[in-house]
């Protein structure tokens, strides 16, 4: 009965005011709710309906600003700005800048591990390639590449025995001495002679050793000359790299190296051309890639796979062998050769 009375009075008032139907319905609703109230204390005033504000759902009016700010500004900022900044800026900076710096700069300097350090082997080791052209004597050319040879401060043993299948003997070559002259790019030159024992008798070998030292931990060099066999001269050409190899290498990251290179064609009276070298050692992929640059010989690509503290490989016509020398893999050095030329390279970590 109470509800019917409200409805009757409301209908009488609307007719008297001649209100539009939609406004009348809203007014009826407001009057009914304000008069009857509700159990959850949510009531409506006429101003809430006619002040032009958007309609709201009961239960949200107390949280309108908070929800709008949080869901819009705060939620938008957190989900949008913060999310974007965190997901993009932070993620971008961390994945890009930080990751880039760590993987790039740090990796470039230390192989990706800032705690990396290594000492060196106490015994000097390395590689040599020896070419002896004996075609004028026995119509044969002797060639060998080996890491099995003795080294001391001023000499090495050239493995002519391996190259010639023991037709020749091992030859101790003096590579440096007091009063050596400077050539180019920090290289020095040493002239000497030695006898080479053969089944035909001893052959005098006159040669020039051209070398460069990288501190006291690595040396690269050429040994070029001729062995006299009666009227014939047998060209002798050799290259070597040796020193104190690094004990252990980094396991990830890439390191750049830059330094020197030499190139010499095989044969008598051939001069050494000096050039430059650049390398990238990828310790994660265990590869070495480089370029030797010369004015006359042009660019020569060098590539190898890392095994322990040394590397070996072939790129185009050139085969290479080399290693990492010095504390913390400070130096990279090696030799390379083809059917017509040979050379050396030595570079320092950048």
C-alpha positions in Angstrom: 0.0 0.0 0.0 2.8 2.4 0.7 4.4 1.8 -2.7 1.0 2.4 -4.4 0.6 5.6 -2.6 4.0 6.8 -3.8 3.2 5.9 -7.3 -0.1 7.7 -7.3 1.4 10.9 -5.9 4.2 10.8 -8.3 2.0 10.3 -11.3 -0.2 13.3 -10.2 2.9 15.6 -9.8 4.3 14.7 -13.2 1.0 15.3 -15.0 0.8 18.7 -13.2 4.4 19.6 -14.2 3.9 18.3 -17.7 7.4 16.8 -17.7 8.8 14.7 -20.5 8.4 11.0 -20.1 12.2 10.2 -19.7 12.7 12.8 -17.0 9.6 11.7 -15.3 10.8 8.1 -15.1 14.1 9.3 -13.6 12.3 11.5 -11.1 10.1 8.6 -10.1 13.1 6.4 -9.5 14.9 9.0 -7.5 11.8 9.7 -5.3 11.2 6.0 -4.7 14.8 5.3 -3.7 15.2 8.4 -1.5 12.0 7.6 0.3 12.5 3.9 0.6 16.3 3.9 1.2 18.3 0.7 1.0 20.0 -1.7 3.3 23.5 -0.8 2.1 23.1 3.0 2.7 23.4 3.8 -0.9 20.9 6.7 -1.6 20.4 9.0 -4.5 19.8 12.7 -4.6 18.0 14.6 -7.4 21.2 16.5 -8.2 23.0 13.2 -9.0 20.5 12.6 -11.8 20.1 16.2 -13.2 23.6 17.7 -12.7 24.8 16.4 -16.1 27.2 13.9 -14.5 27.5 10.5 -16.1 25.4 7.8 -14.5 27.2 5.6 -12.1 26.6 2.1 -10.9 25.7 1.7 -7.2 28.6 0.6 -5.2 31.1 2.5 -7.3 30.3 6.1 -6.3 32.6 6.1 -3.3 35.5 4.8 -5.4 34.9 6.8 -8.6 38.0 9.0 -8.3 40.2 6.3 -6.8 39.2 3.8 -9.4 39.4 6.2 -12.2 42.8 7.5 -11.2 44.1 4.1 -10.3 42.6 2.3 -13.2 43.3 5.1 -15.5 46.2 7.2 -14.3 47.7 4.9 -11.8 46.7 1.8 -13.6 47.6 3.4 -16.9 50.8 4.7 -15.6 51.7 1.5 -13.9 50.4 -0.8 -16.6 51.2 1.7 -19.4 54.0 4.1 -18.3 55.6 1.9 -15.7 55.0 -1.2 -17.8 56.2 0.6 -20.9 59.2 2.1 -19.1 60.0 -1.1 -17.3 59.2 -3.4 -20.2 60.6 -1.1 -22.9 63.0 1.5 -21.3 64.2 -0.7 -18.5 64.1 -3.8 -20.5 65.5 -1.9 -23.5 68.2 -0.3 -21.4 69.0 -3.5 -19.5 68.8 -5.7 -22.5 70.2 -3.1 -24.8 72.4 -0.7 -23.0 73.5 -2.8 -20.1 73.4 -6.0 -22.1 75.2 -4.2 -25.0 77.8 -2.7 -22.7 78.4 -5.9 -20.8 78.3 -8.2 -23.9 80.1 -5.6 -26.0 82.4 -3.4 -24.0 83.0 -5.8 -21.1 83.0 -8.8 -23.4 85.3 -7.0 -25.8 87.8 -6.4 -23.0 87.6 -9.5 -20.9 85.7 -12.1 -23.0 82.5 -11.4 -21.1 83.9 -12.2 -17.7 85.3 -9.2 -15.8 86.9 -11.6 -13.3 88.9 -13.4 -16.1 92.7 -13.6 -15.6 95.3 -16.1 -16.6 99.0 -16.7 -16.3 101.3 -18.2 -18.9 103.1 -21.4 -19.6 106.7 -21.3 -18.4 108.1 -23.1 -21.4 108.1 -21.3 -24.7 106.3 -23.1 -27.5 105.0 -22.2 -31.0 104.8 -23.1 -34.7 107.2 -23.1 -37.6 106.9 -23.6 -41.3 110.0 -24.6 -43.2 110.4 -24.7 -47.0 113.6 -26.0 -48.7 113.6 -26.0 -52.4 116.1 -28.7 -53.4 115.0 -29.1 -57.0 118.3 -27.9 -58.3 120.0 -30.8 -56.4 117.6 -33.7 -56.3 114.4 -32.4 -58.0 112.5 -32.2 -54.7 111.0 -29.6 -52.5 110.9 -30.1 -48.7 108.1 -28.6 -46.6 106.9 -29.0 -43.1 104.8 -27.2 -40.4 105.3 -28.3 -36.8 105.0 -27.3 -33.2 107.8 -29.8 -32.2 111.0 -27.8 -31.9 113.3 -26.4 -29.2 113.5 -22.7 -28.5 115.7 -20.5 -26.4 116.2 -16.7 -26.0 118.2 -16.3 -29.2 117.7 -19.4 -31.3 115.4 -22.2 -32.4 115.8 -25.6 -34.0 114.6 -25.7 -37.7 113.1 -29.1 -38.4 114.8 -29.8 -41.7 114.7 -33.5 -40.7 110.9 -33.6 -40.8 110.7 -31.6 -44.0 113.2 -33.9 -45.8 112.2 -37.2 -44.3 115.6 -37.3 -42.6 117.6 -36.6 -45.7 118.6 -33.5 -43.8 119.3 -33.0 -40.1 117.9 -30.6 -37.5 119.5 -27.2 -37.8 119.9 -24.7 -34.9 119.2 -21.3 -36.2 120.4 -18.2 -34.3 117.5 -15.8 -34.6 118.8 -12.7 -32.8 121.9 -11.2 -31.2 123.6 -8.1 -30.1 123.9 -5.3 -32.7 120.9 -6.4 -34.7 119.6 -3.7 -37.1 116.1 -2.2 -37.2 114.1 -2.7 -40.4 110.5 -1.5 -40.2 107.5 -1.4 -37.8 109.6 -2.5 -34.9 111.2 -5.5 -36.6 114.9 -6.3 -36.4 117.3 -8.1 -38.7 120.0 -10.6 -37.8 122.5 -12.0 -40.4 124.2 -15.4 -39.8 125.5 -18.6 -41.3 125.3 -22.3 -40.2 126.3 -25.7 -41.7 123.5 -28.1 -42.7 124.6 -31.8 -42.5 123.5 -33.9 -45.5 124.4 -37.2 -47.1 126.1 -35.1 -49.7 128.2 -33.4 -47.1 127.7 -30.2 -45.1 125.9 -27.4 -46.9 126.7 -23.9 -45.7 123.4 -21.9 -45.1 123.6 -18.2 -45.2 120.4 -16.5 -43.9 118.7 -13.5 -42.5 116.4 -13.6 -39.5 113.8 -10.9 -39.3 111.9 -10.8 -36.1 109.7 -8.7 -33.7 109.3 -9.2 -30.0 106.0 -8.5 -28.1 107.4 -7.7 -24.7 109.2 -10.9 -23.7 106.2 -13.1 -24.2 105.9 -13.6 -28.0 108.1 -13.4 -31.0 107.3 -13.7 -34.7 109.9 -13.9 -37.5 111.2 -15.0 -40.9 114.3 -17.1 -41.6 115.3 -16.7 -45.3 118.5 -17.5 -47.2 120.2 -20.1 -49.4 122.2 -23.3 -48.9 125.1 -23.7 -51.2 125.4 -27.1 -53.0 128.3 -26.7 -55.4 127.3 -24.2 -57.9 123.6 -24.4 -57.0 121.9 -22.4 -54.4 118.9 -24.0 -52.6 116.3 -21.4 -51.4 115.4 -21.8 -47.7 112.4 -20.0 -46.4 110.9 -20.2 -42.9 108.5 -18.5 -40.6 107.9 -19.0 -36.9 105.8 -17.8 -33.9 106.6 -18.7 -30.4 106.5 -17.6 -26.8 104.7 -18.1 -23.5 101.2 -19.3 -24.3 98.3 -18.2 -22.2 97.3 -21.0 -19.8 93.5 -20.6 -20.1 91.2 -18.5 -22.3 87.8 -16.8 -21.6 84.8 -19.0 -22.3 82.5 -16.3 -23.8 82.6 -12.8 -25.4 84.6 -11.5 -28.3 88.0 -9.7 -28.2 89.5 -7.4 -30.8 93.2 -7.5 -31.6 95.3 -5.3 -33.8 99.0 -5.2 -34.8 101.5 -6.2 -37.5 101.8 -8.6 -40.4 104.5 -9.7 -42.8 104.4 -11.3 -46.3 107.2 -12.9 -48.4 107.1 -14.8 -51.6 109.1 -18.1 -51.7 112.4 -18.1 -53.5 115.8 -16.4 -53.6 116.2 -12.6 -53.2 112.6 -12.0 -52.2 112.0 -9.1 -49.8 109.6 -9.0 -46.9 106.6 -6.7 -47.1 105.3 -5.2 -43.9 101.6 -4.6 -43.2 99.0 -4.6 -40.5 96.6 -7.0 -39.0 93.2 -7.0 -37.3 91.5 -9.9 -35.6 88.3 -10.9 -33.7 88.6 -13.8 -31.3 85.2 -15.1 -30.5 85.7 -17.2 -27.4 82.1 -18.4 -27.2 82.1 -19.7 -30.8 85.9 -20.6 -30.4 86.9 -19.0 -33.7 89.5 -16.5 -34.9 88.9 -14.3 -37.9 91.2 -11.6 -39.2 92.5 -9.6 -42.1 96.1 -8.9 -43.1 96.5 -5.7 -45.1 99.5 -5.0 -47.4 100.1 -2.3 -50.1 101.3 -4.8 -52.7 100.0 -8.2 -51.6 96.6 -6.8 -50.8 94.3 -8.2 -48.1 94.7 -11.7 -46.9 91.9 -13.4 -44.9 92.9 -15.5 -41.9 90.5 -17.9 -40.1 90.9 -20.6 -37.5 89.2 -22.7 -34.8 90.4 -22.2 -31.2 91.6 -25.4 -29.4 93.0 -24.8 -26.0 95.3 -21.7 -26.2 96.0 -22.1 -30.0 94.1 -22.0 -33.3 94.4 -23.4 -36.8 92.5 -23.2 -40.0 92.4 -22.5 -43.7 90.9 -19.5 -45.6 91.3 -19.4 -49.4 94.8 -20.4 -50.4 96.3 -19.8 -46.9 96.7 -22.2 -44.0 97.4 -20.7 -40.6 98.5 -21.8 -37.2 98.8 -19.6 -34.1 98.1 -19.1 -30.5 97.4 -16.7 -27.6 100.4 -15.5 -25.7 101.1 -13.5 -22.6 99.1 -12.9 -19.4 95.4 -12.6 -19.9 95.7 -13.5 -23.6 97.2 -10.2 -24.3 98.8 -11.2 -27.6 97.6 -13.2 -30.6 100.3 -14.4 -33.0 100.7 -16.9 -35.9 102.1 -18.0 -39.2 100.4 -18.6 -42.5 101.5 -20.1 -45.9 100.4 -21.0 -49.4 102.1 -22.7 -52.3 103.9 -19.5 -53.2 104.2 -17.3 -50.1 104.4 -17.3 -46.3 104.2 -14.7 -43.5 103.6 -13.9 -39.9 101.2 -11.8 -37.8 101.3 -10.5 -34.3 98.6 -8.4 -32.6 97.7 -7.0 -29.2 94.4 -7.0 -27.4 92.5 -3.7 -27.9 
